[in-house]
Amino acid sequence: MKRTIIITGGAGFIGSHVVRLFVNKYPEYRIINLDKLTYAGNLANLKDIEDKPNYRFVKMDICDFEGVYKLMQEEHVDGIIHLAAESHVDRSIKDPFTFAQTNVMGTLSMLQAAKAYWESLPEKWEGKRFYHISTDEVYGALEMTHPEGIEPPFTTKASSGKHHLAYGEKFFTEDLKYQPHSPYSAAKASSDHFVRAFHDTYGMPTVVTNCSNNYGPYQFPEKLIPLFINNIRHRKPLPVYGKGENVRDWLYVVDHARAIDMIFHEGKVGETYNIGGFNEWKNIDIIKVLINTVDRLLGRPEGADMDLITYVTDRAGHDLRYAIDSSKLQKELGWEPSLQFEEGIEETVRWYLDNQEWMDNVTSGDYQRYYDDMYSHR
């Protein structure tokens, strides 16, 4: 095999798309999917590639330093794409300890195992790469500012020259100061610092990316888009935080996987790249698009389910606006999103409506009981 790469969290939403892309695109690579199979990990996400000769699944906790180190020795691993993380803000507010353990100590475990193994080799760092995937939430929040006399959203131009609708004049750039506001973003910020420290202290060839909100097939249905698609289908309430005024930058998950592929192979060692969709939407506007799309595809009158919207008490520390400037990635590596949001949402809604069995299996918890039984005998 030309390369052997561990992808952590490969049974999760974004991870499964990255695993699929690498397994199919690089048959000469050996791809090892390392996942603990928590509630967010589902091997059904990878049914289509599970029998490929260049793919292996390993059930393992990223906090298991000894296990990861042994696996790296056995498989002669020369690359790590680290996606495994606790990622839901509401869960982090209720249980910050788990987020610190997984996101901080788990990342440190992976870094230390990679360091120990790669430093033991004659070539050491040559041909190696540790790629850490992070979030835009580490930057804090942006204000809803706008040019004099113009109400947002308005058309603006990023430093790359790309025009898009925006709700403010400032964007997250790679050199922005970190200001995390939730236990989730604080844990991810800490893990980012450890990755950069391993580069600066030991010379480890690392790269970090901070990405905006992802959407698309196989997303765990506690997240806004799959949750609301399922609720609209079954005519259940759509709980909206506050007034739904919070703005997020949305990126189709397949485009994120494409960016990860490009940065893993071509990104500069020690650099940070922001990945965003130049695609800002208020939560309430996204919800209305989802309602109209689901209703239309199910043959209902468009907008018939608007009465499902239910406003609830806002989330503690809820950041107002996120918006990424991914101009650096576009200028240096030539990446840009392939789908407009309307196209991506249409594909996403169709996928969830066509895969109700997958949704039912996840929402019932059957998939988790199946894996618990399977691996309890090993």
N, C-alpha and C positions, 0 to 999 in steps of 0.2 A: 504494500500500500504506500502511496505517495506521502500521505499524512495521516495521523491519527488524532482526532479531535474529540474532546469531551464537551458535550453541550448540557449544562445543568438546567434542570427545570424543563427538560425537553418534552414532557408529557402535558405541560400546561398550554395555555392559549398561544402566546407568542412563541414559546419554545417549540411547540409542535410544528408550527409553520417553518421555523428555521431548520429543524431536523429534516423535515420533508424536502426542503429546498436543497440542502447540502447532500442528502442521500441520493437524490435524483440527478442533481447537476454534476456531482463529483463521484462517479462510480469508483474512481481510483483512490478515494479517501476511505478511511474506516471511521465511522461516526458512532460514538458511544453516547447514548442518552442516559444521563444519570439523574434520577428523580426519586424522591422519597415517597411519592404517590400520596400526598396529603389530599384534602378535599378538592384542591384545584388541579390535581394531576389525574389524567384519564388516558389510558393507553388506547381507548377507542378512537382518540384523535389521530392515531397513526396506523390504523388498520391497513391502509393501502400500501404501506412500505415495511411492515413488520417482518416480512420474510425476505427482504433484500439481503444479499450476501455481505454488503458493506455496512450493515446496521446491527448494533447490539444494544439491548436495554439492560441497565443495571439498577436495581432498586437499592438506593443508598441515601443516607442523610449527608448533606454537604458539611455538617458539623463533625462528621466522623473522619478526623484527620488521618488516622491510621489506615482506614479503609480506602480513602481517596489516594493516599500515598502508595499503597500496595497496588491499587488499580493502575496508577500511572506507570509504575514499574513493569507490571505484567503486560500492559498494552503499548508501552513505549510512546506515551502521549507527548505530542509536541505543540498542541494548541488547546486552549480552553475558551469556550464562549459561555460566560457565566450569566444565566438568566434567572436561576432559582431564587425566589424571594417571596415573602409575604407582601401582598400588594394592595389590600383593600383598606382604605382609610378608616372606615367605620369599625372594622375589626381591630385596627391598631389603637383606636381610642379606648376600646374595652379591654384590650390585652397587650399593652406595650412590651411586656417582657418577651413574649413570643417573637415579636418583630425584631427586637434587639438581638435575640439569640440567633434567629435565622439569617437576618439581613447583615448583621455586623459580624458576629462570631462565625457564621457559616462562610462568609466571604473571606474572613481571616484564615479559616481552616483551609479553604481552597488555595489561597495565596501561599500559605506556608508549605502545603504539600507540593505545590508546583515549584517553589523555591528549592525545597530539599531535594526533589528529584532532578530538576534541571541543573542544579549546581553540582550534582554528583557525576554528570556526564562530561566526557572530554571536551565536547564543543560548547558546553554550558548553555548560554542564552541564544546561540546562533540557531536561526530557524524556528524559534519559539515565539509564542504570543499568548498573552492573557488578556482577553477582551471582556470588559465588565459593562453590562447594560444597566443603566440607571434611569432616572425619571426627571421630568421638568419640574416636579414639585419641590425639589431641593432649593430652587431659586426663590421660593416664597410666592408672592402674588404681585400682579401688575394692576395699575389703576386704569379706570375707564376714561382716559383722557382723549381729547379730540381737538382738531384744528378749530380756530375761532369761527363760531357761527355754523359749524357743521356737526350734526348729531351722529353718533355712531349707530350702525356700522357705516364706515366710509371706505372708499378705495384708497389704499396707500401702496407705497412701493418699498420693498425690502432692499437691503444693500446689494442683493443679487440682481436687482432690477425687475423682479417678479411682482406684478400687481395682484392684490387680493383684498378682500373685505376684511376690515379690522375694527376692533372696539377700543383701540388705544394706539398711541404713537410710539410706545416703547415695547421692546420684545426681549425675551431671554436670549442672551448671547453667551458664548463659552467663557468669557472673562468676567461674568457677573458674579457678585458676591453671593454666597449661599445664605439663605434665610428660611430654613424649614420651619413649618408651623404645626405639623402634626407628628405624632410618634412615628408614623410610616415614613414621612419624608425625612425626619431626623435620623432614622435608622439607615435610610438609603444614603443620606449625606455622609454619615460616618463611614459607611462602606466605601464610598467614592474616595474619601480621604486616605483610607488604608491602601487602596489600589495605587493611588498616586505616590504614597509614601514608599511602597515597595519598589516603584520605579526609581524614585529619587535616592533612596538609601542603598538598594542592592543592585540597581541597574536592570531590574526585571523589565522585559519588553511588554509594556501594558498599553492599552488604549481604553478610553471611557467614552460612552455615549449617553446622552440625556435625551429621552424621547417624550413626545406629547402623547395624549390619550390615543390608544389603539382601539379599533373596532373591526369586526369581521367574523368569519365562521369559527366555531369551537371555543368561543369565549365563555367562561364560567358565568352562569346566569344570576349572579348577584350584582353584576355590573349593569350600568344603566341601559345600554342598548339591547342586549339579549333579554334582560329582565322585563323591559317594557314591551318588547315584541311578544313575548310569551303571555304577559298580562293582557295585552290588547286582544290577542287571539282568544283568550278564555274570558274576556270581559271582566277582568279583575281591576281594582283601583291602581292608579299610577301615582305613587307617592313622590311629590316634587318638593325638594328642600326650599324653604323660604318662598320666594316668588319666581324661582327658576331663572333668575337674572345672571347667575354665574356663567362665565364664558370659558370654554375650553377649545383647544386646538386639536382637531381630530385627524388621525392618519390611518389609512387602511392597512391592516396587519401584513398583508403580502408585500406592500411597499416597504414596511419596516424590515421585513426579512431580507428583501433585496438590498437595503442599505447596510444591514449587518454583514451580509456576504461581501459587499464591496469594501467596507471598512476593515473587516478581518484580513482581507488580502492586500489592500492597497493603502489603508490608513497609516499615518506616520506614528511611529512609536512614541509614547509619552504624550500624545495629543488627546484632546477632547473634541468630540463632534456632537452638535445638536441635530436631532432628527425631528422635523415637524412637517405638518401638512399644509402650512399657509392657509389654514382652513378653520377660522374662528366661528363658533356658534354658541348662542345662549342655550342653556339646557332646555328652556321651555320651547324654543324654536325647533330644536332637535326632536323633542317629544311630539310636537305637532306634525313634523315630517314623518315620523314613525307611524303615527295614527293614520295619516292619509295613505301611506304606502301599504300598511297592513290591511286596512279596510279595502283598498282597491284590489289588492291581490287575492283577498278572500271573497271578492264579489259583493262586499257591503257598500252602501253609499259612502263616498269619500268624506271623511270627517265625522262619521256617525258615532264614533267612540270618544269624541272630545270630552264628553261628560265624565269619563273615567279619571280625568286629571284631579288629583287630590293634593292640596297644599298642606305640607307638614312642617313642624318646627325645624328651623335650619340646623345643619350640622355644626357642632362646636368647631371654631377656628376655620370655618369654610372660606378658602381663598376665593377672591372675586374673579380674577382673570388669569389665565395662563396663555401665553402665545410665544412660540419658538421662532427664532430667526435661524433657519438652516442654510443660510447663504454660504457659510464656510464649506459645508459638505458639497453644495452644488458647485462652487467655484473650483475646489481642489480635486474632487473626484467625479464630478459630472452627474451626481444623483439628483433626481427630483421625483415627486410622486407621479405615478402613472395613471391614477384614476381621479376624476373629479368626485367630490363628495356625493353628489346625487347618484352617480353610477355605483359607487361603493356601497351606499345605503341600499340601493335596489338589489344588488347582488347579495348583500348580507341578509336582508329581510327574506328574500327567496330561499336562501340556504336554511334559515331557522324554520321556515314554514314547511320546507321539504324534508326536514330531518327532525320531526317531532319525536321519533323514537329515541334519538340521541338526547333531546331535551328532557323527555320523561325519565330516562335512565339517570340523568344527572340530578334533576330536581328531586327524585325519589331517594337518592343516595344508594341505589342498587349497585352502581359501578364500584363504589368504595367498598361495600361489603364483599363484592366479588374478589377484588384484589387483596383484601385482608385475608380472606379464606385461602386464596391461591398462594400467597407468600408466607402464611403461617406454617405451612408444611415444608418449607425449604430451610 
